[in-house]
Amino acid sequence: MAIGLLSFQTTIAQPVTLKGIGVHSGQPVTMSFLPSEADSGIVFQRQHKDGTVTELKAVSSQVGNTDLSTVLGFSPAHWVATVEHVMAAIYSLGLDNLTVEVDGPETPVMDGSSAVYIDAIEQAGIVNLGVKRRYIRVLKPVRIEHGASWAEFRPYDGTRFAVEIDFDCPLIGRQSWEGDLTPETFKTELSRARTFGFMRDVERLWAAGLALGSSLENSVVISDNDTVVNVEGLRYVDEFVRHKTLDAVGDLALAGAQFIGSYRSYRGGHKVNAMALKALLSDPMAYEVVEAPGARKAQARAREFVAVNVPGFAPWSA
């Protein structure tokens, strides 16, 4: 079994609640993490004011808009937006089963990173459910290109991310981060990296009804003369690429299971991450679903997994 991979499914030991604002709506939002049974996966439940609930499974087939964040669902009246920072924390800590209740159209942005979510999950505690975990093992390279951007999955004995960004901005320029993903690596090297944006884009976003909750408390803001506006400065010298890596972890968590392989991207983002994941899951020869530790195809469960997460895909035969 690849280093760092767990054998059994997990959930949290007890509920935990967070309160904040939505980065785009600017409205208060409450989000709760609740324990869940084995094989239930990660499920978002949007609580509506009329008492109804929209349930959205955190899988790639439910991804809608990816322009400024990753959105689960296809209708503003029912979707849950900006799930990537939450999903990055859930994935990196090895949580397989969780119900996430949200009383608004997006998750709370908190400080713009995954650090608060990590703290909340660790406060709740993680428990072993005694049921074998399933992994998606990458079997061959899968690559997508989108304009000047590209991303690819490759076989690897572990879970590795290699992300490179290239901005026409002297403060950012070309930065890269590469490493094996473990809970400790994510916590120390990625979790505190905040979302970022340019002052010159603020008025345009506000006019479109977006970024209404964005502030120096939850975003790194770059001025028109290419300096960091935030008084405290950067948390990492290369915080920008580390946040893009954090985003990639959260976006790929929507595979519906932990993956065994490496993911590389250049000038990527939510859309490119989603395209790459869709390309991988759409090619039955590119991956297999295995049970830890290192079992080959678990036939019945693999077929069930694909049927649920890739609508319209015909199960393959061994």
LOBA-507046 format. One line per 2 residues: number of its first residue (from 0); their letters; for each residue x, y, z of N, C-alpha, C. Coordinates in Angstrom, 2 decimals, decimal comma. Layout:
N
NUM) a) X/Y/Z/X/Y/Z/X/Y/Z  ...
***
This chain:
318
0) ma) 0,85/-1,20/0,00/0,00/0,00/0,00/0,88/1,24/0,00  0,47/2,25/-0,77/1,25/3,48/-0,85/1,35/4,14/0,52
2) ig) 2,48/4,79/0,75/2,74/5,42/2,03/1,66/6,44/2,37  1,16/6,39/3,61/0,22/7,39/4,09/-1,23/7,09/3,81
4) ll) -1,54/6,01/3,07/-2,92/5,71/2,75/-3,56/4,90/3,87  -4,77/5,25/4,24/-5,47/4,59/5,33/-6,30/3,43/4,82
6) sf) -6,51/2,43/5,67/-7,23/1,23/5,27/-8,74/1,33/5,47  -9,17/2,14/6,43/-10,59/2,14/6,79/-11,22/3,52/6,65
8) qt) -12,51/3,52/6,38/-13,28/4,75/6,25/-13,41/5,46/7,61  -13,61/6,77/7,53/-13,70/7,58/8,74/-14,89/8,54/8,68
10) ti) -15,23/9,10/9,84/-16,14/10,22/9,96/-15,70/11,01/11,18  -16,44/12,06/11,54/-16,08/12,81/12,74/-16,78/12,21/13,96
12) aq) -16,23/12,47/15,13/-16,75/11,88/16,36/-17,99/12,61/16,87  -18,09/13,91/16,60/-19,22/14,68/17,09/-19,44/15,89/16,20
14) pv) -20,65/16,46/16,23/-20,94/17,62/15,38/-20,12/18,85/15,77  -19,90/19,72/14,82/-19,22/21,00/15,08/-19,80/22,04/14,12
16) tl) -19,96/23,27/14,62/-20,61/24,32/13,83/-19,70/25,54/13,68  -19,73/26,13/12,48/-18,96/27,33/12,17/-19,90/28,42/11,67
18) kg) -19,60/29,67/11,98/-20,39/30,79/11,49/-19,47/31,81/10,84  -19,90/32,35/9,70/-19,11/33,34/8,99/-19,95/34,04/7,96
20) ig) -19,31/34,55/6,90/-20,05/35,17/5,80/-19,66/34,52/4,49  -20,54/34,63/3,51/-20,24/34,13/2,18/-19,39/35,15/1,44
22) vh) -18,33/34,71/0,79/-17,41/35,64/0,16/-18,06/36,39/-1,00  -19,05/35,76/-1,67/-19,71/36,44/-2,78/-21,00/37,13/-2,36
24) sg) -21,82/36,46/-1,53/-23,09/37,06/-1,11/-22,89/38,15/-0,06  -21,85/38,00/0,76/-21,64/38,93/1,86/-22,62/38,72/3,00
26) qp) -23,41/37,64/2,93/-24,45/37,37/3,92/-23,95/36,38/4,97  -24,47/36,48/6,21/-24,09/35,52/7,26/-24,49/34,10/6,86
28) vt) -23,67/33,14/7,22/-23,97/31,74/6,92/-23,46/30,86/8,06  -24,27/29,86/8,38/-23,89/28,87/9,40/-23,68/27,53/8,73
30) ms) -22,60/26,86/9,06/-22,29/25,56/8,48/-21,96/24,59/9,60  -22,54/23,39/9,53/-22,29/22,36/10,55/-21,77/21,10/9,90
32) fl) -20,76/20,49/10,53/-20,28/19,18/10,14/-20,93/18,16/11,06  -21,53/17,12/10,46/-22,22/16,09/11,23/-21,66/14,71/10,89
34) ps) -21,54/13,82/11,89/-21,06/12,45/11,61/-21,98/11,75/10,62  -21,40/10,81/9,87/-22,18/10,08/8,87/-21,71/8,63/8,83
36) ea) -22,59/7,74/8,36/-22,29/6,31/8,33/-21,35/5,96/7,18  -20,74/4,80/7,27/-19,85/4,31/6,23/-20,57/4,23/4,89
38) ds) -19,85/4,51/3,84/-20,34/4,44/2,46/-21,38/5,51/2,13  -21,55/6,51/2,98/-22,49/7,58/2,66/-21,82/8,72/1,91
40) gi) -20,49/8,82/2,02/-19,76/9,86/1,31/-19,90/11,24/1,95  -19,46/12,25/1,24/-19,58/13,63/1,70/-20,83/14,22/1,05
42) vf) -21,75/14,69/1,86/-23,02/15,20/1,36/-23,28/16,59/1,93  -23,55/17,55/1,05/-23,94/18,90/1,47/-25,46/18,98/1,52
44) qr) -25,98/19,54/2,58/-27,42/19,75/2,71/-27,67/21,25/2,88  -28,28/21,86/1,88/-28,63/23,28/1,98/-29,99/23,43/2,64
46) qh) -30,01/24,09/3,76/-31,24/24,30/4,53/-31,90/25,59/4,05  -33,13/25,47/3,52/-33,85/26,64/3,02/-34,75/27,24/4,11
48) kd) -35,08/28,51/3,95/-35,88/29,21/4,95/-37,28/28,62/5,11  -37,80/27,97/4,06/-39,13/27,39/4,15/-39,12/25,99/4,77
50) gt) -37,95/25,56/5,25/-37,85/24,27/5,92/-37,47/23,12/5,01  -37,40/23,35/3,69/-37,00/22,29/2,77/-35,47/22,18/2,73
52) vt) -35,00/21,07/2,22/-33,57/20,80/2,17/-33,18/20,32/0,77  -32,12/20,90/0,23/-31,54/20,40/-1,02/-30,29/19,61/-0,68
54) el) -30,24/18,35/-1,12/-29,10/17,49/-0,83/-28,23/17,35/-2,06  -26,95/17,60/-1,90/-25,99/17,54/-3,00/-24,80/16,69/-2,59
56) ka) -24,58/15,59/-3,30/-23,42/14,77/-3,02/-22,17/15,44/-3,59  -21,10/15,42/-2,84/-19,87/16,08/-3,25/-19,09/15,21/-4,23
58) vs) -19,58/15,15/-5,45/-18,95/14,37/-6,52/-18,95/15,20/-7,80  -18,09/14,84/-8,73/-17,86/15,66/-9,91/-19,11/15,82/-10,78
60) sq) -19,99/14,83/-10,79/-21,19/14,93/-11,61/-22,13/16,03/-11,12  -21,92/16,52/-9,91/-22,77/17,57/-9,36/-22,14/18,96/-9,48
62) vg) -20,97/19,05/-10,11/-20,29/20,34/-10,25/-20,96/21,16/-11,34  -21,36/22,37/-10,98/-21,96/23,28/-11,94/-20,96/24,34/-12,36
64) nt) -21,16/25,57/-11,92/-20,30/26,68/-12,29/-18,91/26,55/-11,68  -17,89/26,90/-12,46/-16,50/26,87/-11,95/-15,76/28,15/-12,29
66) dl) -16,49/29,24/-12,53/-15,85/30,48/-12,96/-14,98/31,11/-11,87  -15,54/31,33/-10,69/-14,80/31,97/-9,61/-14,62/31,08/-8,40
68) st) -15,39/30,00/-8,36/-15,29/29,03/-7,27/-15,88/27,74/-7,80  -15,85/26,70/-6,99/-16,47/25,43/-7,39/-17,85/25,35/-6,75
70) vl) -18,85/25,14/-7,59/-20,25/25,15/-7,16/-20,84/23,76/-7,32  -21,51/23,27/-6,28/-22,28/22,03/-6,37/-23,72/22,39/-6,68
72) gf) -24,28/21,82/-7,74/-25,64/22,13/-8,14/-25,68/23,03/-9,35  -26,86/23,13/-9,94/-26,97/23,83/-11,22/-27,98/24,98/-11,20
74) sp) -28,61/25,22/-10,07/-29,57/26,30/-9,95/-29,22/27,15/-8,73  -29,13/28,48/-8,90/-28,79/29,35/-7,76/-29,71/29,16/-6,57
76) ah) -30,94/28,78/-6,83/-31,90/28,60/-5,74/-31,60/27,37/-4,89  -30,76/26,47/-5,42/-30,50/25,21/-4,72/-29,03/24,86/-4,56
78) wv) -28,15/25,60/-5,22/-26,76/25,19/-5,17/-26,06/25,59/-3,87  -24,86/24,99/-3,68/-23,95/25,39/-2,60/-22,63/25,73/-3,28
80) at) -22,21/26,99/-3,14/-21,02/27,47/-3,83/-19,81/27,56/-2,91  -18,65/27,70/-3,53/-17,37/27,90/-2,83/-17,10/26,75/-1,86
82) ve) -17,18/25,53/-2,38/-16,97/24,35/-1,54/-15,52/23,92/-1,48  -14,64/24,51/-2,31/-13,30/23,96/-2,47/-12,44/24,01/-1,20
84) hv) -12,53/25,08/-0,43/-11,70/25,18/0,78/-12,16/24,18/1,84  -13,47/23,98/1,92/-14,03/22,99/2,86/-13,62/21,59/2,43
86) ma) -13,78/21,29/1,13/-13,46/19,96/0,63/-11,97/19,66/0,76  -11,11/20,67/0,63/-9,67/20,45/0,78/-9,35/20,00/2,20
88) ai) -9,99/20,61/3,19/-9,78/20,20/4,59/-10,30/18,80/4,83  -11,49/18,51/4,32/-12,09/17,19/4,49/-11,22/16,11/3,86
90) ys) -10,76/16,37/2,64/-9,96/15,39/1,91/-8,60/15,18/2,59  -7,94/16,27/2,93/-6,58/16,16/3,45/-6,53/15,46/4,80
92) lg) -7,59/15,56/5,59/-7,63/14,88/6,88/-8,18/13,45/6,77  -8,49/13,03/5,56/-8,90/11,65/5,34/-10,31/11,32/5,75
94) ld) -11,22/12,30/5,70/-12,62/12,04/6,03/-13,35/11,49/4,81  -14,03/10,37/4,99/-14,76/9,75/3,88/-16,25/10,02/3,93
96) nl) -16,79/10,20/5,14/-18,23/10,29/5,32/-18,56/11,47/6,22  -19,40/12,37/5,72/-19,71/13,58/6,47/-20,94/14,24/5,86
98) tv) -21,80/14,75/6,72/-22,90/15,60/6,27/-22,54/17,04/6,60  -22,63/17,91/5,60/-22,30/19,32/5,77/-23,57/20,13/5,59
100) ev) -24,11/20,65/6,67/-25,33/21,46/6,62/-24,95/22,93/6,43  -25,59/23,59/5,47/-25,33/25,00/5,20/-26,68/25,72/5,06
102) dg) -26,83/26,87/5,72/-28,11/27,57/5,66/-28,13/28,72/4,65  -27,25/28,64/3,65/-27,22/29,66/2,61/-26,69/29,08/1,32
104) pe) -26,48/29,95/0,31/-26,06/29,49/-1,02/-24,57/29,21/-1,15  -23,79/29,49/-0,10/-22,37/29,20/-0,16/-21,82/28,94/1,24
106) tp) -20,66/28,32/1,29/-20,03/28,04/2,58/-19,42/29,34/3,14  -19,19/29,41/4,44/-18,55/30,61/4,99/-17,08/30,66/4,60
108) vm) -16,61/31,83/4,20/-15,24/31,94/3,70/-14,22/31,93/4,82  -14,63/32,29/6,04/-13,74/32,36/7,21/-12,55/33,28/6,88
110) dg) -11,30/32,77/6,99/-10,16/33,66/6,71/-9,63/33,51/5,29  -10,40/32,82/4,42/-9,99/32,67/3,03/-9,10/31,48/2,77
112) ss) -8,87/30,66/3,79/-8,04/29,46/3,65/-8,82/28,25/4,16  -8,12/27,15/4,41/-8,76/25,95/4,97/-8,44/25,76/6,45
114) av) -7,66/26,67/7,04/-7,16/26,48/8,40/-8,26/26,34/9,43  -9,29/27,18/9,35/-10,38/27,13/10,34/-11,14/25,81/10,24
116) yi) -11,32/25,31/9,02/-12,01/24,03/8,84/-11,18/22,88/9,42  -9,88/22,94/9,22/-8,99/21,93/9,80/-9,14/21,92/11,31
118) da) -9,10/23,10/11,92/-9,23/23,20/13,38/-10,57/22,64/13,86  -11,64/22,93/13,13/-12,98/22,48/13,52/-13,08/20,95/13,47
120) ie) -12,54/20,37/12,40/-12,60/18,91/12,26/-11,76/18,23/13,34  -10,60/18,78/13,61/-9,75/18,19/14,66/-10,38/18,36/16,04
122) qa) -11,11/19,45/16,23/-11,82/19,65/17,49/-12,92/18,61/17,65  -13,60/18,29/16,56/-14,67/17,28/16,60/-14,11/15,88/16,81
124) gi) -12,91/15,63/16,29/-12,30/14,31/16,39/-12,69/13,43/15,20  -11,82/12,52/14,84/-12,04/11,61/13,71/-12,09/10,18/14,22
126) vn) -13,09/9,42/13,75/-13,25/8,04/14,20/-13,18/7,08/13,02  -12,66/5,89/13,29/-12,55/4,82/12,32/-13,87/4,05/12,30
128) lg) -14,43/3,83/11,10/-15,72/3,16/10,98/-15,60/1,66/10,75  -14,39/1,14/10,61/-14,20/-0,30/10,49/-14,64/-0,89/9,15
130) vk) -14,84/-0,03/8,15/-15,22/-0,49/6,81/-14,11/-0,08/5,85  -13,71/-1,01/4,98/-12,60/-0,74/4,07/-12,85/0,50/3,21
132) rr) -11,82/1,30/3,07/-11,87/2,49/2,22/-11,62/2,10/0,77  -12,26/2,83/-0,15/-12,01/2,66/-1,58/-11,17/3,81/-2,11
134) yi) -10,24/3,50/-2,97/-9,39/4,50/-3,61/-9,57/4,45/-5,12  -9,34/5,57/-5,77/-9,26/5,62/-7,22/-7,78/5,62/-7,58
136) rv) -7,32/4,55/-8,19/-5,92/4,43/-8,57/-5,76/4,80/-10,05  -4,91/5,78/-10,32/-4,64/6,20/-11,70/-3,76/5,15/-12,37
138) lk) -4,19/4,67/-13,54/-3,48/3,60/-14,24/-2,66/4,08/-15,43  -3,04/5,20/-16,00/-2,30/5,71/-17,16/-2,45/7,23/-17,20
140) pv) -1,57/7,92/-17,93/-1,67/9,38/-18,00/-2,97/9,84/-18,65  -3,55/10,87/-18,09/-4,73/11,53/-18,67/-4,45/13,03/-18,64
142) ri) -4,51/13,68/-19,79/-4,13/15,09/-19,89/-5,22/15,89/-20,60  -5,47/17,10/-20,12/-6,38/18,02/-20,81/-5,65/19,34/-21,00
144) eh) -6,04/20,07/-22,05/-5,49/21,39/-22,29/-6,64/22,36/-22,49  -6,46/23,56/-21,97/-7,51/24,58/-22,07/-6,82/25,92/-22,27
146) ga) -6,74/26,35/-23,53/-6,00/27,57/-23,83/-4,53/27,38/-23,48  -3,99/28,29/-22,69/-2,59/28,20/-22,27/-2,41/27,33/-21,04
148) sw) -3,49/26,76/-20,54/-3,44/25,94/-19,32/-3,50/24,46/-19,66  -2,95/23,65/-18,76/-3,07/22,20/-18,92/-3,04/21,54/-17,54
150) ae) -3,51/20,29/-17,51/-3,47/19,50/-16,28/-3,43/18,04/-16,66  -2,83/17,23/-15,81/-2,75/15,80/-16,11/-2,66/14,97/-14,84
152) fr) -3,22/13,77/-14,92/-3,05/12,74/-13,91/-2,03/11,74/-14,42  -1,20/11,22/-13,50/-0,25/10,18/-13,85/-0,20/9,14/-12,73
154) py) 0,13/7,89/-13,05/0,28/6,88/-12,00/1,36/7,28/-11,01  1,16/6,98/-9,75/2,13/7,31/-8,71/1,75/6,52/-7,46
156) dg) 2,76/6,05/-6,73/2,50/5,25/-5,54/2,32/6,16/-4,33  1,19/6,84/-4,30/0,89/7,80/-3,25/-0,04/8,84/-3,83
158) tr) -0,16/9,98/-3,18/-0,98/11,08/-3,69/-0,09/12,33/-3,74  0,14/12,82/-4,94/1,09/13,91/-5,11/0,48/15,03/-5,95
160) fa) 0,78/16,27/-5,58/0,34/17,43/-6,33/1,55/18,22/-6,79  1,51/18,69/-8,03/2,55/19,56/-8,57/1,84/20,66/-9,34
162) ve) 1,79/21,84/-8,75/1,01/22,94/-9,31/1,93/24,11/-9,64  1,79/24,65/-10,84/2,58/25,80/-11,26/1,65/26,89/-11,77
164) id) 1,91/28,13/-11,34/1,12/29,26/-11,81/2,04/30,25/-12,50  1,46/31,10/-13,34/2,26/32,06/-14,11/1,40/33,29/-14,36
166) fd) 1,59/34,32/-13,54/0,80/35,54/-13,64/1,63/36,68/-14,21  0,96/37,50/-15,02/1,60/38,70/-15,54/1,54/39,80/-14,48
168) cp) 2,20/39,51/-13,37/2,23/40,41/-12,22/3,56/40,19/-11,52  4,40/41,19/-11,38/5,73/41,02/-10,78/5,70/40,41/-9,38
170) li) 4,65/40,71/-8,61/4,56/40,19/-7,26/4,39/38,67/-7,24  3,69/38,14/-8,24/3,42/36,69/-8,29/4,36/36,00/-9,26
172) gr) 4,29/36,40/-10,53/5,15/35,79/-11,54/4,90/34,30/-11,68  5,97/33,55/-11,79/5,89/32,09/-11,97/6,30/31,42/-10,67
174) qs) 5,38/30,68/-10,08/5,62/29,98/-8,82/5,17/28,52/-8,97  5,81/27,63/-8,20/5,40/26,22/-8,23/5,49/25,63/-6,84
176) we) 4,63/24,64/-6,60/4,66/23,85/-5,36/4,47/22,40/-5,73  5,27/21,53/-5,11/5,14/20,10/-5,38/5,39/19,33/-4,10
178) gd) 4,58/18,31/-3,87/4,80/17,46/-2,70/3,74/16,38/-2,57  4,06/15,37/-1,77/3,09/14,32/-1,45/2,09/14,88/-0,44
180) lt) 0,83/14,56/-0,65/-0,21/15,09/0,22/-0,42/14,15/1,40  -0,17/14,65/2,58/-0,49/13,96/3,84/-1,19/14,98/4,72
182) pe) -1,89/14,54/5,77/-2,52/15,50/6,67/-1,53/16,53/7,21  -0,34/16,09/7,58/0,64/17,01/8,15/1,16/18,00/7,10
184) tf) 1,41/17,50/5,88/1,88/18,38/4,81/0,84/19,44/4,50  -0,41/19,02/4,41/-1,45/19,99/4,10/-1,57/21,03/5,21
186) kt) -1,56/20,58/6,45/-1,71/21,51/7,58/-0,58/22,54/7,64  0,64/22,09/7,46/1,79/22,98/7,64/2,14/23,78/6,39
188) el) 1,92/23,23/5,21/2,40/23,87/4,00/1,33/24,51/3,11  0,06/24,09/3,30/-0,97/24,58/2,38/-2,19/25,20/3,06
190) sr) -2,58/24,69/4,21/-3,90/25,01/4,78/-4,11/26,48/5,07  -3,05/27,24/5,37/-3,20/28,65/5,76/-3,08/29,61/4,57
192) ar) -2,88/29,08/3,38/-2,75/29,93/2,20/-4,13/30,49/1,81  -4,22/31,81/1,71/-5,51/32,47/1,49/-5,79/32,74/0,01
194) tf) -7,07/32,86/-0,28/-7,48/33,27/-1,62/-6,97/34,68/-1,88  -6,80/35,03/-3,14/-6,22/36,34/-3,46/-6,91/36,95/-4,67
196) gf) -6,79/38,26/-4,78/-7,39/38,97/-5,90/-6,74/40,32/-6,11  -7,11/40,96/-7,21/-6,51/42,23/-7,59/-7,48/43,38/-7,34
198) mr) -6,96/44,46/-6,78/-7,78/45,63/-6,49/-8,51/46,12/-7,75  -7,85/46,01/-8,92/-8,43/46,52/-10,16/-9,69/45,76/-10,57
200) dv) -9,90/44,54/-10,02/-11,06/43,74/-10,38/-12,25/43,95/-9,45  -12,02/44,65/-8,33/-13,05/44,75/-7,30/-14,34/45,38/-7,80
202) er) -14,25/46,55/-8,44/-15,46/47,24/-8,88/-16,24/46,41/-9,89  -15,55/45,72/-10,78/-16,22/44,88/-11,78/-16,98/43,74/-11,09
204) lw) -16,36/43,12/-10,10/-17,00/42,02/-9,38/-18,19/42,52/-8,57  -18,03/43,65/-7,92/-19,15/44,21/-7,14/-20,33/44,52/-8,05
206) aa) -20,04/45,06/-9,22/-21,11/45,40/-10,16/-21,88/44,16/-10,62  -21,18/43,03/-10,63/-21,81/41,76/-11,02/-22,44/41,04/-9,83
208) gl) -22,42/41,69/-8,66/-23,01/41,08/-7,47/-22,14/40,00/-6,87  -20,83/40,08/-7,12/-19,89/39,07/-6,63/-18,89/39,71/-5,67
210) al) -18,23/38,86/-4,88/-17,18/39,30/-3,95/-17,69/40,34/-2,95  -18,99/40,30/-2,65/-19,56/41,28/-1,72/-19,07/41,06/-0,30
212) gs) -18,61/39,85/0,00/-18,09/39,56/1,34/-16,59/39,54/1,42  -15,93/39,85/0,31/-14,47/39,83/0,29/-13,91/41,02/1,04
214) sl) -12,87/40,78/1,82/-12,24/41,86/2,59/-10,80/41,47/2,89  -10,08/42,37/3,52/-8,70/42,08/3,90/-8,64/41,03/5,00
216) en) -9,77/40,70/5,61/-9,81/39,67/6,64/-9,87/38,27/6,04  -10,23/38,17/4,75/-10,35/36,84/4,15/-9,71/36,72/2,77
218) sv) -8,97/37,72/2,36/-8,33/37,68/1,04/-7,02/38,44/1,06  -6,08/37,95/0,26/-4,87/38,73/-0,01/-5,21/39,63/-1,20
220) vi) -5,07/40,93/-1,00/-5,42/41,89/-2,04/-4,15/42,51/-2,62  -4,07/42,51/-3,95/-2,91/43,05/-4,66/-3,28/44,40/-5,24
222) sd) -2,52/45,43/-4,90/-2,81/46,80/-5,32/-2,47/47,00/-6,80  -2,85/48,18/-7,30/-2,58/48,50/-8,70/-1,09/48,67/-8,99
224) nd) -0,29/48,89/-7,93/1,16/48,98/-8,14/1,87/47,70/-7,71  1,11/46,59/-7,70/1,66/45,24/-7,49/2,30/45,07/-6,11
226) tv) 1,63/45,52/-5,09/2,05/45,28/-3,71/0,90/44,66/-2,94  1,22/44,02/-1,83/0,19/43,42/-0,99/-0,41/44,50/-0,10
228) vn) -1,72/44,67/-0,17/-2,41/45,69/0,61/-2,49/45,30/2,09  -2,66/44,00/2,37/-2,81/43,52/3,74/-1,62/43,94/4,60
230) ve) -1,91/44,55/5,74/-0,86/45,05/6,63/0,07/43,92/7,09  -0,50/42,74/7,36/0,31/41,64/7,88/1,16/40,95/6,81
232) gl) 0,92/41,31/5,55/1,70/40,70/4,48/1,28/39,28/4,17  2,20/38,50/3,60/1,91/37,13/3,19/2,22/36,14/4,31
234) ry) 1,48/35,04/4,33/1,72/33,98/5,32/2,84/33,05/4,86  3,00/32,91/3,55/4,11/32,16/2,95/4,69/33,06/1,86
236) vd) 5,97/32,94/1,59/6,58/33,73/0,52/5,86/33,47/-0,80  5,48/32,20/-1,02/4,79/31,81/-2,24/3,34/31,42/-1,93
238) ef) 2,66/32,25/-1,16/1,29/31,95/-0,74/0,34/31,76/-1,92  0,61/32,44/-3,02/-0,30/32,39/-4,17/-0,37/30,98/-4,76
240) vr) 0,76/30,35/-5,03/0,73/29,01/-5,60/0,27/27,99/-4,57  0,56/28,24/-3,30/0,09/27,32/-2,26/-1,44/27,36/-2,17
242) hk) -2,03/28,54/-2,37/-3,49/28,57/-2,35/-4,07/27,87/-3,58  -3,43/28,05/-4,73/-3,89/27,35/-5,93/-3,78/25,83/-5,76
244) tl) -2,78/25,38/-5,03/-2,66/23,95/-4,74/-3,78/23,52/-3,79  -4,04/24,33/-2,77/-5,16/24,06/-1,85/-6,46/23,92/-2,65
246) da) -6,70/24,84/-3,57/-7,89/24,76/-4,42/-7,94/23,45/-5,19  -6,79/23,04/-5,74/-6,75/21,80/-6,52/-7,09/20,60/-5,65
248) vg) -6,59/20,57/-4,42/-6,92/19,48/-3,51/-8,43/19,43/-3,29  -9,05/20,59/-3,05/-10,49/20,63/-2,83/-11,29/20,24/-4,05
250) dl) -10,85/20,68/-5,23/-11,56/20,34/-6,46/-11,47/18,85/-6,78  -10,29/18,26/-6,57/-10,13/16,84/-6,87/-10,77/15,95/-5,81
252) al) -11,06/16,52/-4,64/-11,79/15,76/-3,62/-13,17/15,37/-4,13  -13,64/16,03/-5,18/-14,94/15,72/-5,75/-14,90/14,49/-6,66
254) ag) -13,78/13,79/-6,65/-13,73/12,48/-7,29/-14,67/11,52/-6,57  -14,98/11,82/-5,32/-15,86/10,94/-4,54/-15,10/9,92/-3,73
256) aq) -13,78/9,90/-3,87/-12,92/8,99/-3,11/-11,51/9,54/-3,16  -10,67/9,12/-2,23/-9,26/9,49/-2,28/-8,64/8,88/-3,54
258) fi) -7,66/9,56/-4,13/-7,04/8,98/-5,32/-5,57/8,66/-5,07  -5,10/7,66/-5,79/-3,70/7,25/-5,75/-3,10/7,61/-7,11
260) gs) -2,24/8,59/-7,12/-1,66/9,06/-8,37/-1,11/10,45/-8,17  -0,56/11,04/-9,23/-0,05/12,41/-9,14/-0,91/13,30/-10,03
262) yr) -1,04/14,54/-9,61/-1,80/15,53/-10,38/-0,89/16,73/-10,62  -0,73/17,09/-11,88/0,11/18,22/-12,25/-0,74/19,22/-13,03
264) sy) -0,50/20,50/-12,80/-1,22/21,50/-13,57/-0,34/22,72/-13,80  -0,63/23,41/-14,90/0,06/24,65/-15,23/-0,99/25,70/-15,55
266) rg) -0,96/26,81/-14,84/-1,94/27,88/-14,99/-3,35/27,34/-14,84  -3,52/26,47/-13,87/-4,82/25,85/-13,67/-5,74/26,70/-12,82
268) gh) -6,90/26,15/-12,54/-7,92/26,80/-11,74/-9,09/25,85/-11,59  -10,19/26,33/-11,06/-11,33/25,44/-10,82/-11,82/24,76/-12,09
270) kv) -11,92/25,52/-13,17/-12,42/24,94/-14,42/-11,48/23,85/-14,94  -10,19/24,13/-14,95/-9,22/23,15/-15,44/-9,19/21,92/-14,54
272) na) -9,24/22,12/-13,23/-9,28/20,98/-12,31/-10,49/20,10/-12,58  -11,65/20,74/-12,77/-12,88/19,99/-13,03/-12,81/19,25/-14,36
274) ma) -12,24/19,89/-15,37/-12,10/19,24/-16,68/-11,21/18,01/-16,60  -10,10/18,14/-15,87/-9,16/17,02/-15,74/-9,81/15,85/-15,00
276) lk) -10,53/16,15/-13,93/-11,17/15,09/-13,15/-12,24/14,38/-13,99  -13,01/15,16/-14,74/-14,02/14,57/-15,61/-13,37/13,67/-16,67
278) al) -12,24/14,11/-17,23/-11,54/13,31/-18,24/-11,06/11,99/-17,64  -10,54/12,04/-16,42/-10,07/10,81/-15,77/-11,23/9,83/-15,56
280) ls) -12,31/10,32/-14,96/-13,42/9,44/-14,61/-14,21/8,97/-15,82  -14,03/9,64/-16,96/-14,74/9,25/-18,18/-14,02/8,17/-18,97
282) dp) -12,80/7,84/-18,56/-12,00/6,84/-19,27/-11,84/5,60/-18,38  -12,60/4,55/-18,62/-12,55/3,36/-17,75/-11,21/2,65/-17,76
284) ma) -10,35/2,96/-18,75/-9,04/2,34/-18,81/-8,00/3,15/-18,04  -8,38/4,34/-17,58/-7,42/5,23/-16,95/-7,31/5,05/-15,44
286) ye) -8,26/4,35/-14,85/-8,24/4,19/-13,39/-8,94/2,90/-12,99  -8,72/2,51/-11,75/-9,47/1,41/-11,16/-9,84/1,81/-9,74
288) vv) -10,89/1,21/-9,24/-11,31/1,44/-7,86/-10,83/0,26/-7,03  -10,04/0,53/-6,01/-9,45/-0,53/-5,21/-9,76/-0,30/-3,74
290) ea) -9,77/-1,38/-3,01/-9,92/-1,30/-1,56/-8,55/-1,36/-0,92  -8,32/-0,54/0,07/-7,06/-0,62/0,81/-7,07/-1,90/1,63
292) pg) -5,92/-2,56/1,83/-4,62/-2,14/1,33/-4,25/-2,85/0,05  -4,38/-2,15/-1,07/-3,86/-2,61/-2,34/-4,60/-3,74/-3,02
294) ar) -5,86/-4,03/-2,65/-6,61/-5,06/-3,34/-6,86/-4,61/-4,78  -7,00/-5,55/-5,69/-7,32/-5,19/-7,07/-8,78/-4,79/-7,14
296) ka) -9,35/-4,76/-8,30/-10,70/-4,21/-8,45/-11,69/-4,92/-7,53  -12,39/-4,13/-6,76/-13,49/-4,65/-5,95/-14,72/-4,52/-6,85
298) qa) -15,05/-5,61/-7,54/-15,95/-5,50/-8,69/-17,31/-4,86/-8,38  -18,02/-5,39/-7,43/-19,36/-4,88/-7,18/-19,32/-3,42/-6,74
300) ra) -18,40/-3,10/-5,84/-18,34/-1,73/-5,34/-17,85/-0,77/-6,40  -16,92/-1,23/-7,24/-16,43/-0,36/-8,30/-17,56/0,01/-9,26
302) re) -18,37/-1,00/-9,63/-19,49/-0,72/-10,54/-20,49/0,23/-9,89  -20,75/0,00/-8,61/-21,67/0,86/-7,87/-21,14/2,29/-7,82
304) fv) -19,85/2,43/-7,54/-19,23/3,76/-7,44/-19,37/4,52/-8,75  -19,02/3,87/-9,86/-19,07/4,53/-11,16/-20,51/4,87/-11,53
306) av) -21,45/3,97/-11,24/-22,85/4,21/-11,57/-23,38/5,45/-10,87  -22,94/5,66/-9,64/-23,41/6,80/-8,85/-22,73/8,09/-9,27
308) nv) -21,42/8,02/-9,54/-20,64/9,24/-9,74/-20,44/9,65/-11,18  -20,66/8,74/-12,11/-20,50/9,07/-13,53/-21,77/8,65/-14,27
310) pg) -22,85/9,46/-14,19/-24,12/9,12/-14,82/-23,97/8,81/-16,31  -24,62/7,74/-16,74/-24,58/7,38/-18,14/-23,42/6,51/-18,53
312) fa) -22,49/6,28/-17,60/-21,33/5,46/-17,89/-21,65/3,99/-17,70  -21,35/3,17/-18,69/-21,63/1,75/-18,60/-20,52/1,02/-17,87
314) pw) -20,84/0,27/-16,82/-19,80/-0,46/-16,07/-19,02/-1,39/-16,99  -17,73/-1,46/-16,75/-16,87/-2,31/-17,56/-16,86/-3,73/-17,01
316) sa) -16,38/-4,63/-17,80/-16,25/-6,00/-17,35/-14,80/-6,30/-17,09  -14,53/-7,18/-16,16/-13,13/-7,48/-15,79/-12,47/-8,30/-16,89
***
